[in-house]
């Protein structure tokens, strides 16, 4: 089988035992450095992808993919027809009305602010995950006229209440009575407690039945808005634009990328910065190839001179050392990709094993709501990281290979 001799010689130099063991050590160090850098980059990005996905699921478990409200702030009237119009759009998984108002909750001298949300339990299950995160009671226990309330577990703890206890809801609207202007109060019975794993919701959200909320805030048959859940949450901006062209201009439409833009932009920026920082590790290891090949070129001066006298062109000599450096980078990248993929896919089992073995805990549940390290391996990231490592390795071979091609046979053989 035909093989170009520069490739053959380059592979031969890579396999040959060198007289200078220090060069072999530097080559091995460069290879392992690239492998460790690639493995760390794949693992860290996979963990950050997992964190991003986990946080997004928890946030959108209580929030909505799309929110429709009245632009004037007076509430939506005739929301049933609007809900049917939205529900018929392709990709819509569920539509649910809601009433939203900030209130104060009181119990035995304990007072806490909260967002009171009126919901229809059967429809709410189609747009949020709160029904699956009930730790006491059921969301279905919210019945019209029953004046039941479901609290987040942190809010319930702050008020010192459990299922069956009663709390007083104080609305921001005042009532005029013969005794003067008094705040409007209503007692509700706690029928359930939920825990979704996000402090913002567990500490500051309370749910009541939609009709009870409408009576409490004198909304008649109006609602604050509609919450929409999609089959694919990433289609929310596209559907928002479509609905904006067919719905009345008085209906305001917002999607989750607008409502939580700063948070997800911060996560994306952090991931990009981590990618740049960890890429520097790969770059340092890759450019160790420069020192390796410079020493190899110096050690092989006589061999280069002999090849030149036998008719080898400067380009052929340059190719020999590019092959040698590229092989170091290729092997290091392959080892890093294999190690990174293996570590990223097993990090969720390896971390608990390390915690049990050494009796440590990396993410305490008392501080972090995500107490386990999630990981989400994305193959496009693996391809990009592997390609970047190979490009850096090839770039590192150019200067030493160019120096080798500039070797003059007469000068190299003068003292041989």
PAZAGU-815560 format. One line per field, with one value per residue (C-alpha): residue number from 1; chain; x, y, z. Coordinates in steps of 0.05 Angstrom, whole numbers. Example, Ala and Ser with C-alpha at 12.3 -4.5 7.8 and 13.67 -1.06 7.14 Angstrom:
BEGIN
k	c(1:2)
c	c(A:A)
east	c(246:273)
north	c(-90:-21)
up	c(156:143)
//
This chain:
BEGIN
k	c(1:2:3:4:5:6:7:8:9:10:11:12:13:14:15:16:17:18:19:20:21:22:23:24:25:26:27:28:29:30:31:32:33:34:35:36:37:38:39:40:41:42:43:44:45:46:47:48:49:50:51:52:53:54:55:56:57:58:59:60:61:62:63:64:65:66:67:68:69:70:71:72:73:74:75:76:77:78:79:80:81:82:83:84:85:86:87:88:89:90:91:92:93:94:95:96:97:98:99:100:101:102:103:104:105:106:107:108:109:110:111:112:113:114:115:116:117:118:119:120:121:122:123:124:125:126:127:128:129:130:131:132:133:134:135:136:137:138:139:140:141:142:143:144:145:146:147:148:149:150:151:152:153:154:155:156:157:158:159:160:161:162:163:164:165:166:167:168:169:170:171:172:173:174:175:176:177:178:179:180:181:182:183:184:185:186:187:188:189:190:191:192:193:194:195:196:197:198:199:200:201:202:203:204:205:206:207:208:209:210:211:212:213:214:215:216:217:218:219:220:221:222:223:224:225:226:227:228:229:230:231:232:233:234:235:236:237:238:239:240:241:242:243:244:245:246:247:248:249:250:251:252:253:254:255:256:257:258:259:260:261:262:263:264:265:266:267:268:269:270:271:272:273:274:275:276:277:278:279:280:281:282:283:284:285:286:287:288:289:290:291:292:293:294:295:296:297:298:299:300:301:302:303:304:305:306:307:308:309:310:311:312:313:314:315:316:317:318:319:320:321:322:323:324:325:326:327:328:329:330:331:332:333:334:335:336:337:338:339:340:341:342:343:344:345:346:347:348:349:350:351:352:353:354:355:356:357:358:359:360:361:362:363:364:365:366:367:368:369:370:371:372:373:374:375:376:377:378:379:380:381:382:383:384:385:386:387:388:389:390:391:392:393:394:395:396:397:398:399:400:401:402:403:404:405:406:407:408:409:410:411:412:413:414:415:416)
c	c(A:A:A:A:A:A:A:A:A:A:A:A:A:A:A:A:A:A:A:A:A:A:A:A:A:A:A:A:A:A:A:A:A:A:A:A:A:A:A:A:A:A:A:A:A:A:A:A:A:A:A:A:A:A:A:A:A:A:A:A:A:A:A:A:A:A:A:A:A:A:A:A:A:A:A:A:A:A:A:A:A:A:A:A:A:A:A:A:A:A:A:A:A:A:A:A:A:A:A:A:A:A:A:A:A:A:A:A:A:A:A:A:A:A:A:A:A:A:A:A:A:A:A:A:A:A:A:A:A:A:A:A:A:A:A:A:A:A:A:A:A:A:A:A:A:A:A:A:A:A:A:A:A:A:A:A:A:A:A:A:A:A:A:A:A:A:A:A:A:A:A:A:A:A:A:A:A:A:A:A:A:A:A:A:A:A:A:A:A:A:A:A:A:A:A:A:A:A:A:A:A:A:A:A:A:A:A:A:A:A:A:A:A:A:A:A:A:A:A:A:A:A:A:A:A:A:A:A:A:A:A:A:A:A:A:A:A:A:A:A:A:A:A:A:A:A:A:A:A:A:A:A:A:A:A:A:A:A:A:A:A:A:A:A:A:A:A:A:A:A:A:A:A:A:A:A:A:A:A:A:A:A:A:A:A:A:A:A:A:A:A:A:A:A:A:A:A:A:A:A:A:A:A:A:A:A:A:A:A:A:A:A:A:A:A:A:A:A:A:A:A:A:A:A:A:A:A:A:A:A:A:A:A:A:A:A:A:A:A:A:A:A:A:A:A:A:A:A:A:A:A:A:A:A:A:A:A:A:A:A:A:A:A:A:A:A:A:A:A:A:A:A:A:A:A:A:A:A:A:A:A:A:A:A:A:A:A:A:A:A:A:A:A:A:A:A:A:A:A:A:A:A:A:A:A:A:A:A:A:A:A:A:A:A:A:A)
east	c(0:27:43:76:144:136:77:116:177:134:99:166:195:134:144:220:256:293:362:337:286:268:237:195:173:152:113:76:62:34:-11:-37:-47:-91:-129:-142:-162:-211:-239:-248:-281:-331:-348:-356:-399:-443:-453:-470:-518:-551:-556:-586:-638:-655:-665:-705:-751:-761:-774:-821:-854:-889:-883:-912:-884:-931:-973:-1032:-1057:-1099:-1054:-1097:-1089:-1164:-1167:-1190:-1265:-1291:-1228:-1261:-1265:-1193:-1170:-1204:-1171:-1102:-1112:-1127:-1058:-1009:-959:-1001:-1005:-1050:-1083:-1106:-1135:-1106:-1119:-1057:-1052:-1002:-1029:-1008:-1020:-1029:-1032:-1025:-984:-940:-946:-916:-925:-942:-969:-1039:-1056:-1126:-1127:-1172:-1140:-1157:-1130:-1071:-1044:-1036:-992:-951:-920:-946:-996:-937:-899:-951:-921:-988:-1059:-1080:-1088:-1156:-1179:-1187:-1262:-1307:-1335:-1291:-1240:-1183:-1111:-1048:-982:-909:-872:-827:-886:-924:-863:-857:-930:-926:-986:-1003:-1060:-1126:-1102:-1131:-1095:-1121:-1112:-1105:-1117:-1087:-1158:-1193:-1267:-1308:-1348:-1384:-1322:-1279:-1234:-1211:-1169:-1208:-1196:-1216:-1199:-1177:-1165:-1099:-1115:-1047:-972:-926:-850:-823:-751:-746:-744:-778:-841:-838:-832:-876:-934:-1003:-1057:-1132:-1192:-1204:-1276:-1255:-1201:-1250:-1298:-1242:-1217:-1285:-1266:-1335:-1320:-1254:-1185:-1116:-1094:-1081:-1022:-1001:-956:-925:-900:-833:-816:-764:-821:-850:-820:-846:-916:-917:-905:-959:-1010:-992:-1017:-1085:-1105:-1134:-1082:-1108:-1080:-1008:-967:-902:-860:-812:-750:-774:-796:-733:-685:-634:-628:-618:-572:-529:-526:-508:-453:-425:-422:-387:-335:-322:-312:-260:-224:-220:-200:-137:-119:-123:-84:-27:-22:-26:30:74:78:119:175:172:180:234:275:260:283:347:359:345:388:432:372:340:405:410:338:351:413:372:324:271:237:227:152:165:208:155:102:143:142:70:51:90:58:-11:-8:7:-53:-98:-83:-91:-157:-184:-165:-197:-261:-268:-253:-298:-358:-349:-344:-401:-449:-432:-422:-491:-469:-396:-408:-454:-403:-347:-392:-407:-335:-303:-364:-369:-426:-412:-481:-515:-591:-593:-559:-574:-641:-605:-567:-545:-499:-541:-506:-530:-481:-491:-455:-447:-406:-362:-351:-334:-286:-251:-245:-217:-165:-143:-138:-96:-51:-40:-27:26:64:73:132:176:160:177:243:259:245:295:352:413:447:517:510:477:530:590:606:580)
north	c(0:68:115:184:180:244:210:145:180:223:161:127:184:181:107:108:105:169:177:238:212:283:294:231:256:324:289:246:307:345:286:277:353:355:294:324:391:361:315:373:416:363:346:418:438:376:393:465:441:397:455:500:447:431:504:517:459:481:554:536:484:542:596:589:584:639:689:728:788:850:909:957:916:910:835:790:786:728:689:623:641:667:602:560:602:592:519:503:526:470:455:480:429:466:533:554:619:651:708:740:790:807:797:788:724:724:670:679:743:717:757:744:773:727:724:695:658:636:572:518:454:409:460:481:410:420:482:471:416:439:381:332:367:365:343:346:347:352:409:380:397:470:473:532:565:523:578:530:550:513:542:532:492:551:598:547:540:616:621:559:525:456:423:439:505:572:633:704:735:811:843:911:937:973:967:1027:1011:1053:1044:1074:1047:978:927:871:804:733:669:609:537:505:443:428:444:440:440:452:464:538:584:640:598:556:619:667:633:611:579:585:565:613:631:645:692:727:739:762:814:832:811:783:735:767:736:766:726:659:613:571:510:484:416:448:507:533:548:600:661:637:623:691:725:684:700:774:776:745:765:833:888:897:827:829:766:750:686:656:681:752:742:706:736:762:697:652:704:702:626:627:679:638:577:615:643:573:548:602:589:514:522:557:492:456:512:508:432:439:490:443:409:469:455:381:390:443:394:338:383:399:325:305:357:305:263:324:342:271:273:340:313:254:302:316:383:434:419:345:358:405:351:300:342:365:291:278:336:323:251:274:321:268:215:265:290:220:201:265:255:182:202:263:227:170:219:264:205:176:239:231:163:179:241:205:148:198:232:166:143:206:229:297:333:379:411:415:413:465:515:491:468:425:377:331:345:340:326:332:311:345:315:381:406:344:355:428:413:357:400:458:414:386:456:481:420:430:504:487:444:498:537:478:444:508:513:441:457:514:469:475:407:435:471:411:361:406:376:306)
up	c(0:-19:37:27:59:102:136:143:173:219:247:253:293:339:354:357:424:435:465:502:552:572:503:513:581:552:496:546:590:530:512:582:590:528:552:621:592:542:596:645:592:571:643:668:608:617:691:674:620:673:722:669:649:721:740:677:693:764:746:689:733:768:715:645:575:552:593:564:603:591:571:611:675:685:675:619:607:565:576:557:483:484:517:464:409:439:456:383:361:343:398:456:512:559:576:646:674:736:784:814:871:925:995:1067:1105:1180:1233:1309:1303:1247:1183:1114:1045:988:918:919:856:839:797:770:798:738:688:731:726:650:656:720:761:829:833:828:884:939:1005:1042:1017:944:895:878:949:926:914:897:959:1005:1014:1018:1008:987:1013:995:1048:1067:1072:1115:1160:1167:1188:1232:1199:1173:1137:1172:1203:1184:1158:1148:1079:1080:1012:991:978:1035:1053:1077:1139:1192:1235:1180:1125:1143:1105:1074:1109:1094:1131:1090:1112:1093:1050:1022:1022:962:952:882:903:886:946:907:899:963:1005:968:932:956:914:922:879:820:839:911:886:840:898:943:893:864:793:775:717:698:708:712:651:618:627:567:567:502:480:463:508:458:409:457:420:353:380:415:348:315:369:368:296:309:380:397:409:480:498:522:507:541:538:589:552:566:638:659:609:659:696:635:603:666:664:590:602:660:616:561:610:638:567:554:620:611:538:564:599:532:499:550:541:465:463:503:436:412:463:448:373:381:421:372:314:351:366:293:258:226:203:172:136:108:84:50:14:-10:-43:10:-1:56:52:62:123:151:141:180:243:234:232:296:334:306:329:400:397:366:418:475:446:437:508:534:495:519:591:589:560:610:669:645:637:705:747:779:807:821:863:913:917:934:985:1020:1017:1045:1087:1052:1018:959:956:1024:1020:1076:1029:958:932:881:926:869:811:748:682:611:557:490:431:394:454:450:375:385:443:405:342:382:415:348:317:376:370:295:306:357:307:253:281:300:233:196:233:214:141:144:165:120:108:106:172:206:183:197:264:252)
//
